[in-house]
Amino acid sequence: MAPEPGRARLYHVELPMRTPFDHPAARRRTSDSLVLRLSADGVDGIGECAPRPYVTGETTTGVRAALERVDFDAVLAPLTGRDPAELLGLLHRDGFARTFGIDGGNNLLCLLETAVLDWLGRRLGVGAGSLLPGGTSREPDALAVSQVLDLSLDAEEFLATRGPFHFVKIKASDDIGRDVRTVRTIRCKIGDDVPVMIDANMCWTPANAVGHARRLAGAGVDYVEEPLPKGSWEALRVLRRDGGVRIMLDESVCTSLDARTAVEAGACDAFNIRVSKNGGPLPAAGLAAYAQEHGVRFQFGVQVAEVGPLINAGRALAFGRPGALTVEAGQSDRFFPEMIVAPPPAVDRTTNTLSPTHGTGWGMDLTGSAERWAVRDL
């Protein structure tokens, strides 16, 4: 019997957020994710991307336009025409773009790659950890997650409601004096053993960065994330040398070439690895491997307001490479009264820890409520 023709459906998911999230580069009141469902040989795979123009220059509108140029017959044909274990091996060896002959931005590739990997996991009957290369043979039982203080919440409420604390990230304001006071308040409460990081979201300048960093270091900051405009390699090297803090890069490290440039320039101590920003779970895993090989720390971060597969793909990475400086679990449980996936991603808020995901693929299915956000069949 001939295999059932494959199908693809695109969803543009803009879930209203119960709790807003503010930082210097953007204000977030709804999700803004593209979700793709691939169906082939009686099996579904779901993928997601979360384009942010200030991160990679991509938007959901742009990714949707790029999808119109994708030959979905060429995407779906290998799912039924190749042995799934062989196809997964090719993806590990050659990457998604080369294996499927598709060029595009990081978010386009992430959307397609996460859907294909989920399909392969379901087809092979394996969980998320088996879909990614280079993982540990023994996953930890739980991972501690960081807590993020954004500009919609004051420090006192954060301290009263968001503990216990394993790693604290503070979104910078446009007032360095306020940021210094916030850091001092948090440091006095949580003690000296919990790392504290300020995320400046590219809002400092080479002229003020060293002074800002020294003031924050005096208040108790350990790391500053993406303090300068993307790719300010020399200024970052100087800041790292003179500012008294360690530097984590996020928006500046979207590709493997960015990572090599940053390391060769002596511009950072750590990377923030995010599945959508970095082009999918496979390139993200490669970036973590590169960091480990070159003595660079890394965290597994999230795009604000991810709605499904991205969350569990990031968690699979974190459990497969437990050497991360910290893991951001996201706040989907706080943001969304109802999600479009089941089971919804969980965080144990009594301990602020994660457990490994269960099931095959990314371990979640679309619910009926997802159909509200369907925009077209491809």
N, C-alpha and C positions, 0 to 999 in steps of 0.2 A: 504494500500500500504506500502510495506517495505521501511524504510528510505534509502536515498541515501548513499552508502558507503562513509566513511570519507576519506579525503586525507590530506597530509601534504607536503609542499614544503619548502626547505631551500635555503636561499640566503646568500652569503658571500659578503657583500657590502664594497667595497674599493673605495669610491668616492674621487677623487683628491680634495685637499683643495686649494681654492684661496688664503687664508691667512694662513700661517703656525702657529704652536703653539709650543713653546719651554719651557721646565722647567727642573729642575735638574735630574729628573728620566727618561725622555724620550723626543724625538723629534717627533712631529706628522706632517706628510705631507699628509696623506690620512686617511679616516675613516677606521675602522676595526671592523665592527659589523656583527653579525649573525642575520638575520631576518627570522622568521618562520611564514608561513601562514598555519593555520589549516582550513579545509573546512569540514563542517558536517551539514546535514539537511538544505542545501541551504544557509548556513550562513558562512562567513569567519571571522576568528580572526587572527590578526597579533601581533607578539611579537618580542622582540629584546633583545639581550645582547651585551655587549661590553667588552670582557675579556681583562684584562691588567695584564701581568705577575708580575709586581712590586707591584700590589695591592693585588690580591688574589692568585697569582701563576698560574692562568688559562690563556690559550691562545685560539685563535679561532680554531687552529688545534686540541687542546685537547678536546674542547667542541664538535667539529664535530665528533671526534672519539667516545665520550661518547654518542652522539645521535644515533650512529649505534647500540648501545646496548639497546636503549629504545624500548619497545614494544608499537608501536603507536596504535595498536588496543586497548590496554588497556587505552591509553590516549583518543582516539576518542569515545570509546563505551559509557562512562558516558555522553558525550555531547548529545547523542541522547537517551540514556537509562534512564536518570534521569530528574526529573523536574528541570529546570535551576535555579529557585529560591532556591530550596533545595540544589542544588550543590553549589551555591554561599555561602549559609549558612554553609555548611560543610567546605568550604575553609576558611571562617572566623574563624571557631571554631578550626579546626585541622591543617590548613596549607596545602600547595600544596603537599609536599612530602608524608605526611601521607595519605591524601585523595586519591592520585593517586598511592601510593605505589612505588614511584620513589626516589632513592637515587642519589646524585650527588653533584657536586660543585655548588657554588652560581650562577655562570653564566648559567650553564645548567638549573637549576631550574628557574632562572629568565626568560630565553627564553621561557620555556614552560608555566610558570605561566602568563606572560604578554599576550601570545597568547590565553590562555584559558579565562582569564578575559575579554579580548576584545571580544571574541566570546560570552561570557555570556552577556556582555553589549548590544551587537547587538541583541542577541536572546530575551532579556528581554525588549529591547527598552529603556535602561537607560544610562545616561551619566557616565563619569569617576568617579565623586564624589560618586555615588551610589555603585560603585564596591569595595570601601575600607571601613574598619571598623573605628569607632571612630571619624568620621569627625564632623565638626561643623554643626549645623542646619542652620546657616546663613553664607554663604561664603562672603568674602569681594569682592568688585567690581573690585579691582586691587591690585596687590602686587608689591612693589618695588624690583628691582633685583640688585645684586652686579655687579661690573665691575672688570675684571681680567686683570692685567698687566703681560704678560708673557715676556720671554726674547727676543722675536722677535721685541719688540716695546720699544722705549725709553720713559722716563717719560714725557718729554715735549709734544710729539705727543699724548700720552695717555691722558694727561690733556686737550689738545686742541680738541680732537675728540671723547672722550668717555663719557662725562658728559651727563646729570647731575648725580652726585654721591650720592648714598645712603649707600654703603658699598664698600670698596676697598680691593681687594686681590692682593698681589704682589707675584709673583713667585721668590723665592730667587735665587741668583747667587752663584758662588763659591767664591765670594769676599765680605766679610761682610762690608768692607768699602763702596763698591758700593751700597749695600743694605741700609746702613744707610743714604747715600746721597739721594737715591731714596725716602725713606720714608720721609725724611725731606722736599724734594722738593714737594711731594704730600701733606704732612700735611700743609705746608705753604700756598698752594693754596686752599685747600678744607676746612680749618678751623678745629676746635676742635670737632665738633659735629658728624662727619661722622666716623664710626669705620674703622680702617685700620688693616689688617692682613697680615703677611708674611707666605707663605707656603714654608717650607724648604724641603718638600718631603723626609724626613728621612736622610738628608745629614749632619746634625750636629752630634757631638759626645758628650758623657757625659763630656769629658774634656773641651770642648769649649762652651757648650750650655749656661751655666749661663752667661758667659761673653758676648756672642752674644746677648742674650736676653736683658741684661741690656743696651747695646749700642742701640739696637733698641727701647727699651722702652723710652730711653732718646730722641730719634728722633720722637717719637709719635706713636709707634705701640701699639695696644690694645691686639691683639691675635697673637700667633704663631701656625701654623697648622703643625702637624706631624713632629716635629723637629728632632726626634731620630729614630734609627732603630725600626721596629715594635716590640711592646711588651716590651719596655724598661721601665717597670712599676716603678721600684724604682728610676731610673734616671729621669723619668718624674715627679715623686712626688717631688724630690729635685728641679728640674727646676721650677716647679709651685710655690714652696715655696720661692725660692731665686732669681728667674729671673726677677720679676717685671712685668710679662706679664701673660695673661690668655692662657691656652693651649686648642686647638681644636685637637681632634684625628680623623684621617681618615683611613689610611691603617691599623692601629692597631685595629680598630673596624669594623670587617666584619660580626660578628655573635653576637647573644644575649649573649653568654658566654663571648666574648671579652668585651662587654659593661659592664657586671657585674664585670668582673675582673678589668677593668679600674676604675670604680666607687669605688669599695672596696679598691683599692690601692691608692685612692686619686690622680690619675694620670692626671685628665683633668677637664676642665670647660665646654667643649662642644664636641659634635660629629658632624662630617660631614656625613650625611646620603645620600647615592647614591643608586638608585634602583638596578642597575646591581651588584654593589659591595656587597650589602647586601642581595642578593638572591631573589629579586622581590619586588613588591609593598606591599605585605602583611607583610613580615618580616620588611620592611622599616617602615611601619606604626607602627608595634610593637615596633621598636627601638625608634621612636619618643615618643610613649606613655611611654616607660620606662624612657626616658630622663626627660619627664615632671614630672613623679612620683618621681624622685630622684633629682630634682632641678638642672639638667644639661641642659644647652642651646644646641641648635642644629641648623644646617643649612641644607637645601635641596640642595645638590650639583649635579653635572653632571660628567659623563665621557666625556673627550674631544672628540668631533666629533661623538656624537650620531646622528642617522639618522632618527628616527621616533618615534615608540611607547614609548621608554624610556623617551623621552622628555615630552610627554603629561602625562605619568604615574607619573613622578616626579612633574609635575605641579598640577595634581590632589591631590597628597599628600600635597603639599604646601597650596593649597586653603582649603583643609579639615582640616589642622592644622595650623592656621595662627599665632601661637606663635613663629615661627622660627626666629632665630637671623637674617638670611638673606636667600635669594633664589638665586641660580645660574640658569640663564635661558639658558646658553649655547650660542653659537655663530653660529648656523647653518645658519642663514641668511648672516653672513659674510663669513663663510667657503665655502659654496657650491653654485655654480652658478645654479645648478639644483638639486632638491631633488627627492627621490624615493617615496615620500608620498604627498598626497594632501588632504586637504589644508596643506601647509607647516606651521610649528610652527612659530608663530609671536611674536615679541617683539616690543613694542612701543618705538622706539629709541629716540623720542623727550622727553619722560619722564622717560625712562628706567623702564617701568612697564609692567606687564603681565595682561591679562584678562583671565577669565576662558575659558576652551575649550568648544566647542559646539559639538553636535551630540551624537551618541551612542557609547559605548565602549570608546576607546581612541580618537575617533573623527577624524580619518584619514584613507585613503585607499591607497593601493599601486598603483602607476602609472605604465603605460606600460614600462617605462624605468627600472623598477626593474628587468624585465626578463633578462636583460644583466648580472645580478649578480646571477641568479639561478644556483645552483650547483647540486642539486639532489632532486628527490621525495623520500619521506620516507614512 
